[in-house]
Amino acid sequence: MTSGWRAPVRPVALLGVAVLLAVGLASVLALVPPAPVPADAPEGAFSAERAIRHLDRIAEAPRPPGSAAHAEARDHLVERLRSWGLATEVQQDVGLTDRGAPGTQRLAAVANVVGTLPGSAPTGTVLLAAHYDTVAGSPGAGDDGVGVATVLETARALSAVDRRNDVVVLLTDGEEDGLLGAEAFVRTRAGAPGTTVVLNHEARGVTGPPVTFRMTSPNDGLLDALSSAPGVLVDSGSEAVFEALPNDSDFRHFDAAGMHGYDTALVAGGAYYHSPLDDLEHLDAGSLQQMGRASLALARDLADRDLTSLPDGGEDLVTALPSGLLRYPASWEVPLAAGTVAVAVAPVVVARRRRALTLPRTALAAGAAAVVVVVAGLAGYALWQAALAIDPGQASAVVGEPYRPVPYQVAVLLAALAVALAVLGPLRRRLGPDALATGSAVLLAACGVLLAVALPGTSMTLVLPTLAASLGALVAAVLPARWRGIPVVAGLVPAAVLLAPAVWTGFDVGLGVGGPASAALLAVLLLLALPVADAAWPARPGVPRRRLLLPPGLALVLAVSLTASGLVLNREGATPPRQESLRYALDADTGEGRWISLRPPSSRWSRTLLPDGPEPLRQAMPWTDGDRIAHGPAAGTDLPGPDLEVLGDRTGDGVRELTLRLSSRRAAPGLGLWVAAGGATVREAVVAGRRVPVHGPSGPWDFGFQFTGAAPDGVVVRLAVDPGGRPLTVRIADRSDDLTDAPRLDPPAGRVLVTPQVFVSRAVAL
């Protein structure tokens, strides 16, 4: 007897395998960005070629705040918006994002570009947002030139038509220094009437489909609008993944201010992120086209929609299919997950009545399935770590990705397949294919319940494929043997549609994090497909063990071969220039210079410059906030240290009030001040007119801040301290955003320096 999980007719099973492979491949190919639309496209269409012309102007050089390129980019943005009839202003302010914890606080003099298209009968405001500043050393064609270009081309298209709601373009400043321009914008708009819906555009890479990875709650009205946008990639579980990454965006402030909306980004191609190679040459114009096409369609819908009902809607879970969005109320998440368990258990009940299964065997199979998923994830992780151990220099300096990741990505999947087959092969003979199939489904359904309870919003990826496959198996269990293959394969088609894209896009967040996740998801798909696979290649008694090891052995050989090809394709000299993270720090009191890096050295050249650490350097370099720093001696220079002028100093009622002017004698745009712990306790601090939160000591420092975009005459700082009976010692520093002032450095050919900066610091007793 059989439980119904196995499709007994081998030709049907082989056809089913072919169908599932085709469906999975088609679902992945549906993610490929479209070709860019040429510049002669109709005025109402989004054209990547038109949009990219703005990047020709603003993405030629890095544009950190305070740089000439930053000012030139701002002027171009203002000129373009005004040419399309937007009422445009530059919001000058001081932005501050409270860390909420001890450590260096970040502030900046920001210059947000704000343009407005008034609506005919507004029910609210549609806010098109991106940031135009970059990190030091990066032209930022991706981060966030792609967002700026999307917003500009969308604004141009909207300006030519009438609209019901107001449309505001917001190009923020100071995002890279801590989301500072967005903070200043929402603070000045606090209490503004009406509903605001924001479309925030970001990038952590230069290619791939744009992902809407965050939305505000409630979201059902937002999803109604989003369903009109072509090529949208959205999944409720992506927000949990994003929160696990060390990234953030301006959207955090928009959400906290009560706005509604979407956070969308390019994620793939992370090797170029925050590097000198984030330029037009490496930006995928098709990805820009896909982001812009979707944003324009969404903005048009929202610009004519009644926005007043958005705050009163419900909350849905959502995932994207090639045919559109699949969604259901969030209140269904736990019941649906629990129902999936019931559906997965039903074939077990049927099989027990037919005496085809026992509960102990099914429980053992469930445990084996858990081992398969975990070991597959570990195999994916181990493969990439092995490649890094052989050649650490192939990884980018910021996110640790190779320029050419595809051989490694396929190798990770093959390694996961190899270990899964190696575990499942003997178990098929020992436990039986029916027990493996039913036990796997029960395990996956139970894990779906755990996700629904512990991490709400993340269960769809597991629950929906398991539910579809289990329903197919349940129908098959009550059909005659010759018909069982049809519902089993039909139930696996939705699983392939849902899981195959998730397996591939998981890599977009990086081989280190996404690789194990993609490998584990592949194992899930394999476990669900066991009934069809077993019917296509049934286990036969008496087969020598060495033959059982042939499929996993072949997969492993292919994985190793692809890893070797990845090493060859990503070898030094075969790719774009390798990245080195290097900064220079000078103690102006002692004349001692150091090369420093947040990244361990990855080449013989960088190891000669950074022989020490990594270790915290809190005392000498308070701006590092206790991060582990690789460092090494460097030649001193005659760079002058920053100035600290005492404008006022009075003590009364047990409080010492200091008014100071902090400035850079070398006109550096970044300034910082840290008060030593033990000498005094900082009660209040005001920098450039902004009150700075004080959260207590962090290591040797009681309080500290960094200010970006300082004027030539510096910034005024007011401190109220409890003297404590001892002298007040502070350390001050300035920061420039290139290595022009550093000792001469001659990197080997084929190297670029990432986030190059020069810090000059000195101690002052007050």
N, C-alpha and C positions, 0 to 999 in steps of 0.2 A: 504493500500500500504506500501511497505518497501523500504528503500534506497538501499538495497543490502548489507549493512554492516553486517546484521545478517544472520547467516547460519540457515535457517528455519527448517532443518531436524535434530531433536534431536540426533538420532543415529550417524549421520555424525559428529555432533558437539562433542559428547562424544568421538568418535574415534579421532577427531582432538585434543582434550585436551590430550588424551593419547599419541598421536604422538608428540605433542609439549613438554610434560614432558619428554618423552624418548629422544628426540633430545637434549633438554637442558641438561639432565643428562649426555648423552654421550659426549657432548661438554665439560662439566666440567671434566669428567673422563679422557678425552684425555690429560689433563694437568698434570696428575700424572707422576712423574719422573719414568724412567725405572729402572729395577734392575741393581745394579752395576756389571760390567763385571769383571770376575776373573783375577787374575794375570797371568794365563797361556794362556791368549788370544793371538792371533797373534800379532807380533811386530808392525804391521802397524795399529792396533786398539787402541782406547783409553780404558784404563782399570782403573776404579776408585780404584780397589784394589792396582794396582801398584802406582797410584798417591797418595793414602793415606799413603803409606809408608814414603813419605817425611814429612808428618805431624807428624808421629811418632817421627821424629827427631827434628822438629822445633816448634811444637805446644804443647810441654809438659809444658811450662812455659811462662809467659808474656815476650815479647821482645820489650819493649820501647827502643828508642835510648839511648845508653850509658850503657845498661845493659849487663851482661855477656851472657845471653840467646840471645840477639840481635847479638852479635859478633859470637856466635856459629852457629846461623842460617845462617848468611852471609857466614861463612866458608863452611857450607854444600852446600849452593846454588852454590858457586863458584866451589867446587869439583865436583858436579854432572854435571854442564854444561860442564866443561872441559873434563869429562869422555866421553861425547857424541861427542866430537870433536869441540865444539864451542870455538872460540877465545874469552876468557873471561877476563874482567878487572873489577876493583872496582873503580868507579868514586867518588873521594873524593872532596867535594865542600861545599859551604855554600849556602843553599837554603833560599829564602825569597819570601813570597807571600804578595803583597801589599794589605792591606785592602781597600785602596781607601777612607778612612774616619778616623777621629780622633779615637784614641784608641791604645791599645797595639799592636805593630807589632811583628810578630813571625818570628824567624830565627832558623836555625839548621845546625849543621855540619852533612851533609848527606853522606852516602856511598851507592850509587846505584850499583847494580850488573848488568853488561851489557855483554851479550854474542852474538856472531855473527855467522851465517851460511851463507857463501857467495853463491850467485846464479850463474848460468852458463851464463846467458845473462840478467842481471837485467834491468827492466824497472822502478824499484822503490824498496821500502822496506816494508816488513810486520813486524810490531812491536807488539810483544806479551807482554802485560804489566799487572802487579799486584804489590801490595806493601807488603813488608814483615815485616814492623814494626807493633806494636800493641799499644793500649792505656795501661796505667798502670793497672795492676791487671787482665788482660785478656789474656788467651793463644792464642786467635785469630785463632781458627781452622776454623771458618767461615770468620771473618774479619781480615786478608784477606788470611787465609791459603787456603781456597778453590780456590782462584784465583791463588795463587802461585803453588798449586798442579796441577791445570789445565794447567798453562803455562809450567811447567816442563815436564809433561807427553806429552803435545803437541810437545814441542821441541824435546823430545826423539824420537817420531814417525817421525817427519820431518827430523831429522838428518840422518835417515837410507835411505832416498831416494833423488834423484836429484831434484833440483827445479830451476826454471827460475830466480826468484827474490831473493834478499837478505832477510833473516829472522833474526831479532834482538830480543833477549829476554831482557826485561827491568824489573828488580825487584827493585822498587823504595823504598827509605827510607824516613822517615819523613812525610808520608802522614797524619798521625793522628795529627800532629802538625801544619797542614796548607798546605798540598800538596807541601811540600818543596822539596822533591827529584825530583818530576816531573818538578818543576820550574827550578831547577839546570840543569836537563837534556836538556830541550828544549832551555834554554838560551845558553848552550854550542854548541847546534846544529843549532843555528839560521843561516839561509841562506844555509843549507845543500842542495845539488842538489837532484833532483828527487822527486817523489811522495812517501809519507809515509802514510801507512794505519795502524792504530792502533786498536788492539783488547784489550780493557781494561776490566779487570775482577775485580769485587767487591762483597761485601756482606754486607747487613744490617740485615741478619738473618742467619738461619742454614738449611733451608729446602724450599721446594716448587720449582716450575719451575723457571729457570733463566730467567730474563726479560731484553731484550735489550731496555733500556728506553731512550737512547739518541743516535742520529747519527748526523754526520756533514752534512752540506749542500754544494753542491747538493748531493742527496742520491740515484739517480736511479741506478748508477753503483754499489753502495754498496748493494742495494737491489737485484740486479741481482746475486751477489755473495751469499748474505744471503739466497736466495731461495734454495741454495744447501745444507744448513745446517739443519739437522733433529731436530725436537723438539724446534724450535725457537718460542719464545713468544715476539711479538713486536707490538706496537701500537703508532701511531703518537701523540696521546693525552697524552702519559705517560710523555713526557718531561715537559709539563705544570704542571702535578701533582708533578713531582720531584722538580721543581723550588719552589713549595709551601712548601716543607719540609726543615728542617734545616740541610740538608746534602749536601755534595759535594764530588767530587772525582778528581783524577789526570787528568781525561779526560778534565777538564776545561782548563788546561794548554796545553794539546795536541791540542785541538781545536783552542785555541788562537794563537798557533804557526803555524797554517796553515795545520796541519795534517788532514787526513780524517779518519773516522772510527766509531767504535761502543763502547758504554758503556753498559756493561752487569753485572747484579748482582743477587744474591739470595736475596729475600726480605722477604719471610715468616719466621716465627719463630723469630720475633724480640725481644721476651722476653729475649733471650740469648745474644743479641747484646751488645758488650762492657762490658761484665760481666765475672766473673771467670768461668761461666758455658758455655762459648763459647769454648768448648773443643771437643775432638774427640768423646766422648760418645754421645754428642747431635747433631753432624753434620750428616746430611742425606747423606749417600754415593750415593743414587740414584740421588740426586740433583747434586752432583759432577759429576756423570756419564753423566747426561744430559748436563751440562755446557761444560764438556770436549769433549763429542761427537760432539756437535755443533761447538765448537771452532776449533777442529781439521779439520773437514770438511770445515769450512770457511777458515782457514789458508791455507789448501791445494789448494783450489780454487784460492785464492788471490796470492799464491806463484807462480802459473803458468799463471796468467792472465796478460794481458797488462794493467799496472796501469796508463799509461800516459793519458788515456782518462777520468779518474775519475773527475778531476777538471772541465771538460767541460760538464758534464751531466746536467740533469734536476732534479727537485724536485718532489717527489711523496708523497702522503699520503698512509699509509699502516696499515693494521691490520692483525693479524694471525688467520687463520681458522684451524680446524683439518686437512684439506686437503692441506694446504700451505698458502702462503701469498696472500692477496687481496690488490691490490694497484691501484691507478689512479693518474694522474698528479695533483699537488697541485693547478694548475690554474683552475681545475674543482671545487674546493671546494665551492666557493660562487655560481656559476651557478647551481651546483648540489643541493645545499641547497635550492636555490630559486625554482628550478624545483620540488623539493619535496613538497614545499608549494603548487605549482600549482596542483600536483597530489592529494595532501590531500584535496584541495578545490573542486576538480572535483566531488566527490560523494555528496558534499553539493549542488552543482549546480543541479545534477541529482535529488536529493531528493526534492529540492525546486520545480522543474518542476512537480514532482509527488505529490506535496503538502504534503510531508511527514515530512518536516522540515521547521522551520522558522529561519531567521538569529538571532533574539534575543535569541532564545532558544539555538542555536549553540554557540553563544558567551558566554552565561551563562555556558554551558557545558565546554567550553575551560577554563573559569575561575575556574570551579570546578576541572578540571584536574590539573591545577596548584596547587590548594590547596592540592590535593591528593599527588602529588610529594613532596611538601614542608613538609607536615605533616608526611609523611612516613619517610623522612630523619630525622626530629626532633624526631620521635618515636625511631629510631635507636640510635640516640645520647643520648636520655634520659635514655634508658634502661641501657646502659653501665655506664653512670654517676651514676645511682641509685646503680648499683652493686659496683662501686667504693666507694660510700658514705657508704655503709654497711661494706666494707672490703677494705680500700685503700692499705693495704699491699700486696694484690695479684698482683698489677701492678709492672712491672719491673722498675728499677731505671732510665733507660735511655729513653726508648720509651713508657713506661707506658702500657705494654702489659702483660696479664696473661700467664702463661706457657701452660695452656690448654684452648685455646680460642674457640674451636668448639661449645660447648654448647651456649656460648654467641653469636657466629656468627649466628647460626640457630635461636636463640631467637630474635636477631635483625631483621631478615627477617620475622619472624612470627609477631613481633610487627608492622612492616611496613605493612604487609598483613592485620592485624587486623584493623588498622586505615584506610587503603585504603577501605576495605570492609565496614567499618562503615560509611564512607562518601558516597561511591558509592551506597550503598543499598537504602537509601531514594531518592537519586537523580535519580535512574533508574525509580522510580515510578513518580517522579515529572516532570522530563525532558524527559524521554523516552530513551530507549537504543540506538536508532539511533542517537539522538542528542549527547549523551555521547561519542559514538564511533567516530563520525565525528569531534566533538569539540576537543576531545583529540588528534586526528591525526593532526588537524590544529595547535593546541598549540605546539605539539612536533616539527612539521615542522618549525614553526616560531622560536622556541628556537634554532633549528639547524642553522638557518640563523644568529641569534645573536652570536652563538658560532663561526661560520665561519668568521664573521667580527671582533669580539672582541678578540677571542683567536684562531688564525689560527692553524689548525692542530688538534683541539679537537672535531670537529663536526662529525667525522665519526661514533662514538658510538651512536649518536642520529639520524643522517640523514639516514644512510643506513637501520636500522631496520624500521624507519618510512616510508621510500620510498618503501621498499618491502611490508610492510603491506598495505600501501595505494594503491599500484598497484593491489594487490590482491582484495582489496575492490572495486576498480574501475572496474575491470573485472567482479566481481560478480554483480555489479549494473546493468549491461546490459545483464545478463544471465537469463534464466528462473529460477524460485524459487528453483526447485529441484536440480539445479547444482551450486547454489551459494556457498555452503559450501566448494567445492573443491578449488577454487582460493583463498578464504579467508584463509584457512588453509595453502595452499601452500605459500602464502605471509608471513605468520607468522613463517614458518620454518626458513628462514634466520634470522628473528628477534631473534628467540630462540638461533640459533647458535652464533650470535654476542653478545647478551646480557647476556645469562646465564653464560659464562665464566667471563665476565666483572663483574657481580654481585659477583661471588665467589672470584676472584682475587683482587677485591677492598679491601677485608679485609686484604690483605697482608701488606698494609701500616699501619695497626693498627686499632683497634676498634674505637679510638677517631676520626680519620679522615676518614678511609675507611668504618667504619660502617655506618655513614649517607649516604655516596656516594653509597654504595651497596644497602641500603634500598631505596634510591631514584631511582636507576636503576631498582630495582624490581618493583617499582610502575610504571615506564615507560613500562616495559614488560606487566604488568597487564592491563594497559590502552590500549595498542595495541591489546591485546588478548580479549578485551571486546566483540567483535562480536561473537566469538566462545563460550566464557563463558556464554553469555546471552542466546545463543541458547541451550546450554547444561542445563542451569538452568534458564529457563525463569521466569521473574517476573510475578506474578499473582495478579490481583486486589483482594482486600479484605483480603490479608494475614495479620494477626496480626503483629503489629510492633515488638513485642517481638520475633517473629520468624525471622524477618529480622536481629535482633541482634544476633541470634544464631551463624552464621558462624564467624563474627568478635569476638564474645565473646569466642568461642572455640579457635580461633587462639591466642587471648590474654592470655587465661588460659595456653595454651601450652608454650607461650613465657615466662610467669612468672615461670612456672614449670622448664623450661630449665635454666632460670636465677638462680633459686634456686639450680639446679644441678650444674651449673657452680660455684656457691659459695662453694658448698660442695667439688667439685673436685679440686678447687683451694685454699682450706682452708689451713691454716698453718699446716705443718707437712704432708700433703697429696701430696705435689709437691716437686720438687727440692728446695733447700734452697731459702728462700726469700732474696731479695736484699735490702741493705741499702747503701746509698751514704754518705760517711763520709771522711772528710779530716781534717788535723790538721794544725793550723797556730800558730806560735810563734812570738811574738814581742821580739826580743833579747834585746831591750833597756829597756823594763819594766819587762821582764820575764813573761808577761801575755800570757797564752795559750788559744786557742779557738778551739772548734769543729765547722766545717763549712760544709755546704752542699748546692748544687744547687737545691736540691729536698726538698720540705717540708717533715718533718718527717711523717712516715706512720705507726708507731707502738709505743706502750707504751715505749719501750726501747729507740728508737731514739728521742722521745719527751722529755725524761729526759735529753738527751745530747744536744738537739737543742731546747730549750724553747723559743728562741727569734727570731724575724723576721717573715717571710722573708723581707729583706730590703737591699738596697745597702750599701756596705762597701767600697766605693771608697777610702777613705782617708787611712784607715789602711791596706787595701788589694787591691792595685791598679790593680793587675793581674785579678781581677774579672770584671773589665771594667763596673761597674755599674749594673751587674746582681743582682737580688734579692736573698739574701743569708739567709738561715736559720742558726742560730748559737747559741752557748752556751758556758759557761765557761769551761775551761779544766785546768788541772794541768800544771804548767810551768815546763820546763826542763832546763838542763844546755847546751843545744845545742848552739854551737857558731854561731854567725851571719856571713854572707858572708863578704869578704874583698873587699875594694876599695882602690887601690894604685894609687896615682897621679904620673904619669910618666912625665907629662909636663903640664905647665900652663903659658900661655902668653897672653897678651892683646895688641891689636894694631888695629888702624883704627876703634875703637868702637866695636870690636869683641873680645870676650874672647875664646881662643882655649884651650881645655882641652884634654889631652891624659890620659886615665885611664885604669887600669887593674882590671877587676872584676873577682873574684874567690870564690870558696866555700871551707871553711875550713873542711867541712865534706864530700868532694868529691861528692857532689850532681851533677847530670848531667844537671839540669836546672838552669839558672841564669836569673835575670831580673833587670832592672834599670828604674826608673821613675823620671822625673824632675818636681818639683813642679811648678805650674803656678803662676805667679805674681812676682817671684824672678828674672826670666830671661826668654827670649824667645829663644828656640832652632831654629837655622837657618839651620844647617846641622848636620847629624849624620852618622858615619861610624862604623859598628860593625863587628869585625873579617874580615875586609877588604871589606865588602859589604856596599854600601851606602843605608841607610834606609830612606824611604820617611817620610817626616814630614808634618803632616796634621793639626797642630794646637791643641789647648787645648781640653781635654776631662775631664770634671769635674774639679777636683783639680789638674790635671796633664797636663803639657804642652806637654810632650813627654814621651813615654815608649816603652820598648821592652822586649820580653822573648827570650832567646837563649837556645836551647836544644842540648845536646851532647857535652858539653864543655869539653875541655882537662883539665887535672889536674892543669895546671898553669892558667886556666881561659881564658878569652877573652879580647882583647884590644878594647877599645871604644874611639872614637874621637868625641868630640862635639864642635860645633861652636855656641856660644850663644851671644845674646845681653844682657849684664849684667843688665841693668835696674837700677843700683844703689843700689841693695839690694843683700844680700847673696844668693848664689845658694844652694838650698836644694834638695837633691835627696833621694829616698828610694830604697834600694837594697834588693833583695831577692834571695834565692836559693830554689830549689825544688827537692825532691827525690820522687821516684815512688812507695813507699810502706810505711807502718806505722811502720817500724822497729824503727825509732827514736822518735815515738810518745809515750806519756804515755801509760802504759799498758791498753789494752782494751779487755774485755771479752764479745764478742757478745753472745746472747743466742744461744742455739742449733738451728740448722736449719736456720742460717743467713750467708750470705756472704757479703763482703764489695766490693763495686764497685768503680773503679778509686781511690784507696787509695793513697793519696799523703801527704807529709809533706812540709810546707812552713816555712822558717825562714827569717824574714825581720828585717831591722833596718834602721834608718835615718842617713844621713851623710850631714854635711854642708861643702861646698867647697868654 
